[in-house]
Amino acid sequence: MRCVAARRTDRRGRARLIHQDPRTGEDLPEDPDARAHLFSGTDHIGPAPEMKKIMPLANPPHELDPALVLRALFVQLEQWVCDRREPGPSQVPRRANGTAATREQVLEQIRAIFPDAALPDPEHLPWTPVIDPNSTELPLALGDPLIALVSTVDEHGNELAGIRLPDLAAGTAAYTGWNPRIHMDGLPDVLCEMLGSRLTSGSPTTPDTAAIQAAARALADHRFLLPEDLDRAVDQSSSST
């Protein structure tokens, strides 16, 4: 059965398993009957400001909402199954186009752009170990971490790979899919699960409406936004930035 699969930013790197070789980091070929998409900069929770206010977050959260893109992807799925109209290729980090990097490399990119931002301790990031499939002894011995590559970021700190919502094109902030837990003396700065960060330079900026509109039109051109949702997407982006 054909499907369009979508995922949000995952600092664990688990979603890479459908498009990256976990032992070499090399790109896997596209499955002709499936699509996988990274929603750049989004987190797992989405727009839930009241919930995020009470979470112990080190960085300010964001309210990116991928609902309009999801709506367009459902239409793509219907057109694929019913009309045989194939969607475009998957939008995921790829070594082939230079958009895939290790989590440590991306954190260094963010540190260079936002030196005052709270970052997780790299050595305490969640990891997926190599496990001997023939082992019958418990507890299982955990080997070295498998390779986890995520999207590189642009000069504003926003992910280059994936479906980029108009907010990212405005460049007034960096939207991430991760946010460390507020610092606690004596404890590592681990991730606060499923929540993202909105990182800024500190000085207020005016949203670039023209850039937001152009980004929304580009999404519509690639069938990641329905034409009737264009104005709504621009309004959402302008208010969030």
N, C-alpha and C positions, 0 to 999 in steps of 0.2 A: 504494500500500500504506500502510495506517495504521500509525503508530508513535508510541511515547512516547520522546522524546529527553531525556536528562539531561546536565547539565554541572556542573562544579565551578567555584568562583570563579576568575576569569581576570582578573588585573590588566592584561593586555594589552588586554582589552576585545574580543577577537576574536569571542567567541560572540555578541556583540550583533548581529552581521550578520543573524541570523535573526529578530530582533524589533525592531531599530531602524534607521532610515534613517541610513546612515553620513555623510551630508552635512548633514543637518539635526538629527539626534538625535531626531526625532519617532518615536513608537511606530508599528510596523507592525501591520496587522490580523492576528488569529490565523488561522493556516492550519487549516481545518476538519479536515484529515486528519493533523495532527501536533501534538505537544505538546513544549514545551521547558521545562526546569526548572533553576534555579540551586540547587545544594546549598549553602546559606548557610554561610559560614565555613570550608568544607572546602578542602583543597589537593589537588594532583594525585596525590601519593604515597599518602596515607591513613596508616593505622596501621603505621608501620615505624620503631619507636624506635631500633633498633640502627643503621639507615642514617642517621637524622637526627642521631644523636650525633656522627657524624664529619663532618658538613657544616659549612661555615664560616658559621653563622647568627648574625645580630646579636641576634635575639630568641629566647626559648625556643620550640621547636616545639610543636605539639599533635598529638593522636592521634585526632581525630574520624574516625569510621568510618561512611560512608553505606551500608554493605552492606545493612542491614535495609530502608532506604528503597528501594534498588535492587530488592530482592526484591519489595516491594509494587508497584513500577512494572512489573515483568515480569508480575505478576498482572493489573494494569490493562490491559496490552497484550493479554494473552490474552483477557480479558473483552471488550475492545473488538473484537477481530478475530472471536472465536468466538461471542460472545453479543450483540454490538451494544450493549454497555453503555458509553456514552461516558464518558471521564474528565473531570474538572474542567478549568478553564482552565490555561494555562501559568503557572508561578510564576517570573517574571523581573522585573527592574527596569523600571518604567514611569514615564514622565513624567506620565501621566494620574492616577496615584495618589500622586505625589510621592516615589517610591522610587528614582528615577534621578538621578544627579548625576555630575559629572566626577570623574576620579580625584584631581585636585588638591583639589577641595572635600572629598572623603572623607578625604584625608590630613589636612586641616586639622581636620576633626571628630575624628579619632583623636588628633591632637596636643593638642587641648583637653582630652580625657579622660585621656590618658596622656602627659603632657609629657616623661617620661623614656624613652619607647619609641623604638627605632631606626626611622626612616622612610626610604624610598628618596628619592633626589633627584628631584623631579618632572621636571626637565628631561632626566633620563636614563631615564625610563620608556620601554619599547618603544612604538612608534607605527606606525600604518598610514598611509602617505602617499597623497595624491592622485596618480594616474599618468594621463597623457594616453593614452587607448586607441588613438589614431591615430599615436602616435610610433613611428618606425622606426629611431631612432638609439640606439646603445648607447655608454656606459651610459645607462639611462633617467633622465630628469630627475625628481627627486622633488619634488612640490609640498607644500602645507601638510598637516598631519595631518588625517585624517578624525576625526570626532567619536567619542569613546569614553566612553560613560556606563556607570557601574557602580552597584551598590546603595548607597544611603545607609545610615547606621548609627543604632542606637538610643542611649539614654543610657548603655548599657554598652559601646558600641563594636561591637556585633554587627550584621550586615547585616539590614536590614528586609525586603528582598525575598527571594523564593525559599522553598524548603522548609527550615524552621529545625529542626534537630535539637534534642532536649530539652536538651542541654548549653547551648545559647544562651539558653534560657528561664530557666535558673537564675541568670544574671547574675553569676556569680562570676568571670568572665573574659571577655575579648574574643577571639574566634576569627576569624582572618583567613586568606585564601587566599594571602597574600604574606608574604615575609620578606626583608629586605635582607641582602646579604652583609655579613659582619663588616667594620667600618670599617678601611680601609687608607689611611694618610696619602698624599696626592697623587693618590688615585683617587676617582672618584665612588662614592656609595653606591648601587650597582645592586641589582636584585632577584636573590636566589638562586633560580633557576628552580624552579617547581613545589612550593615548600614554604611552609607557613603559619606564623603566629605565635600564641602564647597570651600575651596581655597581661593583667597584673593590676596592682592598685593597690599591691602589695607586702605587704599585711597578709593573713594567712590568713583565709579565710572558710569557713563551714560550708555545704555544698551544701543548697539549698532543695529537699528531697525532694518536697514537695507541688507545687512549681512544675514539677519534672521530670516527675512523674506526670501532671499536668494537660496538659503539652505533649505527652507521649506519647499520651495519650487523644485530644487534638486531631488529631494526625497520623493516628491510626487512623480517626477520624471522617471525615477527608478522603481516606481510602484511600491514604495515604502510609506506612502501617505496618499490617502484618497483625495481627489481634487476638491471634494466638498468639505474636507477637513483643513484646507490650507489656512483660512483665516483664523480658525480656532487654534491651530498649532502656533501661528505667529503671536496671537494674543497670549497664549500660555507662556511662550518663551519670553515675551517682553515683560510680563509681570514677574516671572521668576528671576530674571536677571536684574 
